Amino acid sequence: MTRLWDKGLPLDERVLHYTAGEDHLLDARLVDYDVRGSIAHAEMLADAGLISTDDCAAIRDGLTALAASFARGEWQISLEDEDVHTALESRLTQSIGDAGAKLHLGRSRNDQVLTALRLYIRDAIDDLCARVADLRAAVAAVSERQGEVQLPGYTHMQHAMPSSVALWCGGFDEAFADAMDGLAAARRRADKNPLGSAAGYGTPGLPIDRDATTRKLGFACTQSPVTAAQLSRGKAESTVLFEITLLLADLGRMATDLLLFYTQEFAYVSLAGDVTTGSSIMPQKRNPDVLELLRASSATAQACLDESLMLTAKLQSGYQRDLQRLKAPLFRGLDLCADSVDIMAHVLDGMRFDPGKIELDDGIFATEEAYRLVREEGLPFRLAYQRVARRYSK
């Protein structure tokens, strides 16, 4: 196996294991994106007269075939490949000959992986937004079914003012709408084309057209100057992980409400049987484990965010191998968020409020009574407040 950086010298097997890390496993989700970036790069090289149109066609067809065969499970990225880039280029060269060896002209693994990651992040964010839209539809369905059911509104874990299922749903719906806005903002940070920045200092003497690959790959703009590409590593990743952390915190608060509502003492809600688990010792138990794990998910997301932020803190400008470790927390956070959003939507689909079990304390209407005194008797609010307060202080 000849890796992209190989110079014919032996590599200690322990060093290979340590430096390649998880990349050969993590990069499986980047195959299609690296293929897209490589095809756009090859077409740009052909347009600039740096490779022939025949070589470009061979590269495009060869990469397309490799992506299809990977999807069919006919090959995998191995530790010996080290990463998706070597895996594709080596197989491409085996398949089409010398034309495959011309593909890397005018780029580095540094801008190559960053291009693939940004293409992936854009799609991952679009996918998350679609999932959150489905979650909002599940919230809306709860409101449509039982929005008129009264609930106590709580402050300090005490009955405070009257609320309803519709109000409860509405608050979370706004939070999830805000999450979609935040994810859209994170997408903009990933929508800059780094291809052609190479190892961070461009391609001196080569007449490449970076704007051409920007258009071909649908990026909003070309990242410039070339030194900005590596300096920006981790920013898109951390931004999306920040938005994921906020989203999962909102999911956690919803889960906490439902865990309280599901207790025998409250019994405000029932959950579908297929979302609860049992006890290994207590035959009667049906446990809302899924909600407890949803409540915990924001801790994992924040750990991913912290890892991403700490990896890039105080690095020298330019590329550093530390940046390779950004993939794991990014992918872990994205996967956790997608699963958590989906599972909460499923829980809500089978959840029902039981109006007969929901009791509102008489004092919950105290503020409304004070407002009535203001409207009907013209009392200053503070005086009305004190009059009503005396009634409940006995």
N, C-alpha and C positions, 0 to 999 in steps of 0.2 A: 504494500500500500504506500503510495507516494502522496503525502499530504501537501497542501498548497505551499507550505513554508519549507518543505524538506530540501536539504542541501546534500543528501547522501551520507550524513553522519548518523550513527546509531542513537536511539533514544532509550534511556533507561525505562523499563516497563513501569516502574513505580511512578516515575515522573509523568508518563503518559496517563496513567490512571488518575493521578492527582490533578493534572492540568486539564484533561478532558472533562473530568468530573461527570456530571449528569448530562452534558450537552448532547451526547449521541442519543439519549432518550428524550430529552426535552425538545430537541430540534425536529422531532417527527411532525409536530404541528406547524413547522415552518417550511416544509417541503414545497407546498404550492406557492407560497409567497416568495421563496427564493427563486423558484422557476419563473414567476412573473417578473421579478426584478431583473433576472438574468436575460430573459427574452427582450425586455425593453432596452437593456444595456447593449445587447448584440445588435438590435435594430438601429440604435443610435450610432454604434461603431460603423455599421454599414453605410448609414446616411452620411457620415463624416468621411467616408472613403478609407477607413482604417482596416476594414475587413471586406471581403467580397460579398456580393449579394448571395452567391451560392453557399458560401460558408455560413452566412446569417441564416439562410433557410435550413441548412443542415442542423445548426445549433437549435433553432426554434423547434423543428420537428423532433429532434433528439430529446430535448428537455420535456416537451409535451408528452412524449412516449414514456419517459422516465417517471413523470408525475402520475400518469395513468397506471403504470405497473406498480408503483409504490402504493397507490390506493387499493390495488388488487391484492396487496400483501406479498408480492413477488420478490421484494428485497427490503432490507431494513438498514438503518444507519448503525454501524457497528462502532465499538470502541476504537478499533483500528482506523476507521474513517475520521474519528475525532468529532466531526460536526457535519451539518447538512451540506456545507459548501464543498468540502472535499468529497463527500459521498456523491454529490451530483456531478461535479466536474470530472472526477476520475471515471465514473461510469459513462459519462457523455463521451469522453475521449476514447474509451474502449469501444464505444458504439460507432462513432463517426470519424475517428481518426484525428489527424492534426487540427482539423477545424475546431475541435473541442478545446485544444490547448490555446487557442486564440481568444477565448472568451474573457479571460481575466485582465486583458489589456485595459488600462485606464481605471482600475478600481482595486480596492483592498478588501480583505475580509472585514475590516473595520466598518467601511460604509456599506458593504454587502449585507452584513448581519443587521445593521441599523435600519437599512431599507426594508428587509424582510420583517423585522420586528414592528416597524411603524405600519406597514401594510396589515400585519396581523392585528395590531392594537386597534386600528380603525374598524376592522370587521368585528373584533371582539366587543367593542363598545356598541356598535350597531346591534349586535346580537343581544347584549345586555339591555339596551333600551327597549327592544322588542319584548323581552321577558318582563321588564318592569311594566310595560304597557298591558301585558296579560295580567300581571298582578293587580294593576289598577282596575282592570275589568272585573276581577274577582271581588275586589273591595266594593265596587259599584253594585255588583250583584247582591252582596250582603245588604247594602243600603236599600236596594230596590225591594228585597224580600221582607226586610224587618226594620226599615228605617224609622218607623213611628214608635218602636218599642222604647220606653223610657229607661234611662240609665242614670245612676247617680254620678255626678261629676266630682272628682276627688281633688283636694289639695291636702298635702301633709298626710295622705292615707286616710283622710276623713271625708265624709259626705260634705260637699261644699255648695254646689248649685246643681239644678237639674240639667241633665244632658239627655242624649238619645243615641240610638244606634247610628242614625244618620250623621249626627255630629261627630261621633267617634270615628266613623268611616271617613268623613270629610277631612278631618285633621290628618289622618294617615295618607289619604289620597294626595293632599297638597304636598306632604313630605316626599312622596314617591315621584310626583311631578317635578319637584325641585331636584330630586336625584337625577332625573332624566336631563334636566338643564345642565346640571353639573357634569354629567358624563359627556354631553355635547361639547362643553367647554374644554374638557380633557381631550376630546378628539381633535380639536383645533391645534392643540400643542403637538400632536403626533402627525399633523397633516403638512409637514415640511419635508421636501425631498433632500436626503443627504447623499444620494448616489452621485459619484464623481468627486466627492471630497476625499476619497481614497483613505489614506492613513491619517488624514486630518490636515494635509497641506497641499491638496490638489494633485494635478497630473501635469507637471511642467513640460512644455514642448509638445503636448498632445492636443489637437484641435477638437476636444470633445464638446458636446452640446448638452449641458446639464438640464437646460430648460426643456429639451426634447424628451428626456426621461420623465421629467415632471409631468408633462402633458400625457405621455403614454401610460403612466401609472396613476393618473388622476389626483396627484397631490395638489394642494392649494397653492403652493409656492415652492421655489427652490431655496433651500437653506443656504444663506450666504452671510459672511464669507466662509470659505471652506473650514476654517478653524472653529467655526461655531458648532459644527456637527458633533464632534466628540465632546466639546464642552457642554453640550445639551443632553448628553447621555444621562439617563435616570430621571430627567424632568417629566417626560411624558409618562414614564412608568409610575413615578411617585404621584403624579397628579391623578391618574386613574385609580391608583390604590387609595388615595385620600378620599375620592368620591365614593369608592366601594365601602370604605370604612364608615363614612357617614350614612350610606344607604343601609348597611347591615346594623348600624346602631339604631336606626328607625325600626328595622325589622325586629331587633331585639326588644325594643320597647313595646311593640305590638305583641310579641311573644310573651312578655312579662304580664301584660294585661290579661291575655288569654289564659295563662297559667293560673292567675289569681281567680279569674272568672270560672275556671274549671274545677276549683277545689270544692269539696263537699260543703264547706261552710258557705260559699257563694252560690255555686251551682247555676250561675247565670247562663252558661253555654253547655251544649253537648257537642262532642266531636265524633266524627265518623269512626267506626270501628277499625277501618284499615289504616288509620294514622296513629293509633295508640298501640303500646306494647304491653307485655305482661311481666309479672314478677316470678322469679325462680323459686320463691318460698311461699308467697302469699297468693292463694288461688283466686281471690276476689279482685286483684288489682288490674286496672287498665291505666297505664302510665302515659302521660303526654311527653315522652322523651324527646320527640321531634322538636317541640317548642323549647325545651331546655337547651338543645343543641343549637337551635336558631338564636337563642339568647346569647350563647357563647360565641357565635360566629364573628361578631365584631372584634373580639379579642384577637382572633387569628388574623383578621384583616389588618388590624392595627400593627400586629407584629410584622406582617409583610411590608406594610408602609415604613415602619421603623427600619427594617432591614434595608429597604431600598434607599432611604434617606442616608443611613449611616455608611452604606457602601460608597457613596459619591462624595461624602463630606471630606473636604480638605484635600481632595486629590489634586495633583498637579494638572495643568491643562494638557490637552492631548490625550491620546489613548493610553489607558492602563488596563492590565488584564483583570483587575478587580471587577471591572464592569461586566465581565462574563457572568458573574454571580447574580446579576439583576433578573435573569430569566426565571429562576426558580420562584422567588416571592411573587413576581408578576403573574406567572401562570397559576400559582397556588391561589392567589387572591381572586383572579378572574373565575377560576373553576368553582371556588367556594361560593362566590356571589351568585353565579348562574344557578347553582344547585339550591341555594337558600331561597332565592326569589321564587323559583319554581315550586319548591315544597311548601312555602307559605301560601301561594295561590291555591295549591291543592288542599291544604288544611281549611282554608276559608270556604272553598266550594262545598265541603261537607259539614260545616259548622252551623249550628242553629242556636239563637238566643231563646231562653224560656221565660216569657214575661211573668209567668206565675211565680217564679222564684225570685224576682227582682223587687225588692222593697226599698222605697225611698223614705228616709227619715223626715219627720215633719219639719225639722229645722232647715232642710235643704231649700225651702221656699222663703227663707228669711229675707234675703236680699230683694226678692221680688216684692215682698210686703213693704219693705222700706221705700222702694221705688213708688209703690202705690200711694203711700202717705205723701210723698213729694208731689205726685201728680194731682191727687184728689184733695189734699188738705193744704197744699202750698208750703209744707214744712221744709226748712233747709235739710239737705241730705244728712248732715251730721246729727241733727236733732232726731230725724226719723230713724237713723241708724241706732241711736242710743235708746229710743223708745222700744224698738223691736228687740234690741239686745237684752233689755231688762226682762222681757218676757221669757227668754231662754236661759237666763242666769239663775232662775229660781230652782 
